[in-house]
Amino acid sequence: MPDQKSVVADDVVDLLLIQHAQVEEQFLLVIGSTGETRRQAFDDLVRLLAVHETAEEELIHPLSRTLRNDAVVDDRLAEERQAKETLTALIDAGVDAEGFDTGLLLLRTAVLEHARHEERYEFPHLRARVPAERLQRLATAFAAAEKVAPTRPHPGAESVKANIAGGPVLAIVDRVRDAVRRAADGKN
């Protein structure tokens, strides 16, 4: 993933909004690239989506549930699972596969719609019902969760329990896989 820009966010909701914009930008990089540049841009997108969604599943959605926002969270988790399944299929096929462009555009539409749903149905509840100081502290916790999150999608791991039980092992496996791939490609 490209070096994350130094993101200054007042709280976790601001951080999430910034990351949603970064996801949209990364999709455009993949769509507008070819060859090795496209593969790298796609790998960066995969990592960005995986760590972002894992941190949301560990921190944001459980907090939303405490606000009696269960139906909204259930809908977001279903969207995340579908996106993970689509993303996994695209990873398995590779950026040069026939149908990749169509799959990528469908994934982009689904992911951006998911982000807009969070922004419309979940984030306003957080702003209205969670003290500002807690939202500020959650930005730090969110960044920490992303540092140890798996770097690949793992459909079926959309709950806190699944992420806590399997997340650390999956993260290690993913990070070793990433290091091996970089070494094989002659990159640091």
RAJOLIN-V16843 format. One record per backbone hydrogen bond with DSSP energy under -0.5 kcal/mol. NH is the residue of the N-H (numbers start at 0). CO is the residue of the C=O. E is the energy in kcal/mol with one decimal. If there is no record, write none. Layout:
# RAJOLIN-V16843
<<NH CO E> <NH CO E>>
This chain:
# RAJOLIN-V16843
<<6 4 -0.8> <7 5 -0.6> <8 6 -0.7> <11 134 -2.0> <14 10 -2.2> <15 11 -2.6> <16 12 -2.3> <17 13 -2.4> <18 14 -2.5> <19 15 -2.4> <20 16 -1.8> <21 17 -1.9> <22 18 -2.5> <23 19 -2.1> <24 20 -2.2> <25 21 -2.4> <26 22 -2.2> <27 23 -1.6> <28 24 -1.7> <29 25 -2.1> <30 26 -2.8> <31 27 -2.3> <32 29 -1.4> <36 33 -0.9> <37 33 -1.2> <38 34 -2.1> <39 35 -2.5> <40 36 -2.4> <41 37 -2.8> <42 38 -2.6> <43 39 -2.4> <44 40 -2.1> <45 41 -2.8> <46 42 -2.3> <47 43 -2.5> <48 44 -2.8> <49 45 -2.6> <50 46 -2.5> <51 47 -2.0> <52 48 -2.6> <53 49 -2.1> <54 50 -2.1> <55 51 -2.2> <56 52 -2.7> <57 53 -1.8> <58 54 -2.2> <59 54 -0.7> <59 55 -0.5> <60 55 -2.4> <62 58 -1.3> <63 59 -2.5> <64 60 -2.0> <65 61 -1.5> <66 62 -0.7> <66 63 -1.0> <67 64 -1.9> <68 63 -1.4> <72 68 -2.2> <73 69 -3.0> <74 70 -2.1> <75 71 -2.2> <76 72 -2.8> <77 73 -2.0> <78 74 -2.1> <79 75 -2.5> <80 76 -2.5> <81 77 -2.1> <82 78 -2.4> <83 79 -2.5> <84 80 -2.2> <85 81 -2.3> <86 82 -2.9> <87 83 -2.6> <88 84 -2.0> <89 85 -2.1> <90 86 -2.5> <91 87 -2.7> <92 88 -2.0> <93 89 -2.5> <96 93 -1.5> <99 96 -1.9> <102 98 -2.6> <103 99 -3.1> <104 100 -2.3> <105 101 -2.3> <106 102 -2.6> <107 103 -2.9> <108 104 -2.3> <109 105 -2.3> <110 106 -3.1> <111 107 -2.7> <112 108 -2.1> <113 109 -2.4> <114 110 -2.5> <115 111 -2.2> <116 112 -2.3> <117 113 -2.4> <118 114 -2.6> <119 115 -2.0> <120 116 -3.3> <121 116 -0.6> <121 117 -1.7> <122 117 -3.0> <124 121 -0.5> <125 121 -1.6> <126 122 -2.5> <127 123 -2.3> <128 124 -2.2> <129 125 -2.1> <133 130 -0.7> <134 130 -2.0> <135 131 -2.1> <136 132 -2.2> <137 133 -2.4> <138 134 -1.0> <138 135 -0.6> <139 135 -0.9> <140 136 -1.9> <141 137 -2.9> <142 138 -2.0> <143 139 -2.0> <144 140 -2.5> <145 141 -2.1> <146 142 -1.3> <147 143 -0.8> <147 144 -0.7> <148 145 -0.8> <156 153 -2.0> <157 155 -0.5> <162 158 -2.6> <163 159 -2.9> <164 160 -3.0> <165 161 -2.6> <166 161 -0.6> <166 162 -1.4> <169 165 -2.9> <170 166 -3.1> <171 167 -2.0> <172 168 -2.6> <173 169 -3.0> <174 170 -2.6> <175 171 -2.6> <176 172 -2.6> <177 173 -2.5> <178 174 -2.2> <179 175 -2.7> <180 176 -2.4> <181 177 -2.4> <182 178 -2.5> <183 179 -2.7> <184 180 -1.9> <185 182 -1.1> <186 181 -3.5>>
